[in-house]
């Protein structure tokens, strides 16, 4: 069964750090781009960051650029999100998501297409 | 950033009704448009990708259409289990952006 399982959420003070993990199973992890998407309480979905299958390309929303770092360990089938300098506005449920391939004309996008598999989410609360 | 505008923001309909949600992009995104369903307390679920392709296992009462800037999501016959919030999402340009969501309720 294809599955994503996040962990690492919790309560952290403003300015603090947290590392989220997303364990993947049931598919060839290294073949797919992955993303983190967050949802503040009662709000909509916000894309946070993406990483290519190899890990060689990374992308960030402006709201987290310079503070968050996405990475992956393909030998462990695990995606990470290192979050530093956390702010109250980072409070949200964080989902990891697998991307469908986005290929045309013989080449494929680094970041893929639609998010076809999602984890259950992990809550991050930034508060003093 | 590409802005995605969904309408309506909420919708009340009866079982068996045909339900339509629209999504407008602030610029041409070709067919790089996806639709997701999110039930309370759950992760989003992909329903439609590339504007009109039904994800495997998704009931055929769900459909999508459109290209360029204007897109439509339709439920042909509303079922009680379709109560959820629906989001469109573009992936033509980074940052990927979502619509604000449409909350669907049963009348």
Contacts between the chains, C-beta under 8 A, distances in Angstrom:
chain1	res1	chain2	res2	distance
A	35	B	96	7.5
A	37	B	44	7.9
A	44	B	87	6.7
A	44	B	98	5.9
A	44	B	99	7.5
A	44	B	100	5.2
A	44	B	101	4.9
A	45	B	36	7.7
A	45	B	38	7.8
A	45	B	44	6.6
A	45	B	87	5.7
A	45	B	89	7.5
A	45	B	98	4.4
A	45	B	101	7.7
A	46	B	98	7.1
A	47	B	89	8.0
A	47	B	95	5.6
A	47	B	96	4.1
A	47	B	97	7.0
A	47	B	98	7.2
A	50	B	94	7.6
A	50	B	96	7.6
A	59	B	94	5.4
A	59	B	95	7.8
A	61	B	95	4.9
A	62	B	95	7.2
A	95	B	43	5.7
A	95	B	44	7.5
A	100	B	49	6.3
A	102	B	91	7.1
A	111	B	91	7.5
A	111	B	94	6.9
A	111	B	96	7.9
A	112	B	91	7.9
A	113	B	32	7.4
A	113	B	34	7.5
A	113	B	49	6.5
A	113	B	50	7.1
A	113	B	91	5.6
A	114	B	34	4.2
A	114	B	46	5.5
A	114	B	49	3.8
A	114	B	50	7.3
A	114	B	55	7.9
A	114	B	89	7.7
A	114	B	91	7.0
A	115	B	34	7.5
A	115	B	36	7.6
A	115	B	44	7.3
A	115	B	46	6.2
A	115	B	89	7.8
A	116	B	46	4.9
A	116	B	49	7.4
A	116	B	55	6.7
A	118	B	43	3.9
A	118	B	44	5.8
A	118	B	45	7.3
A	119	B	43	6.5
A	120	B	42	8.0
A	120	B	43	5.8
A	121	B	43	5.7
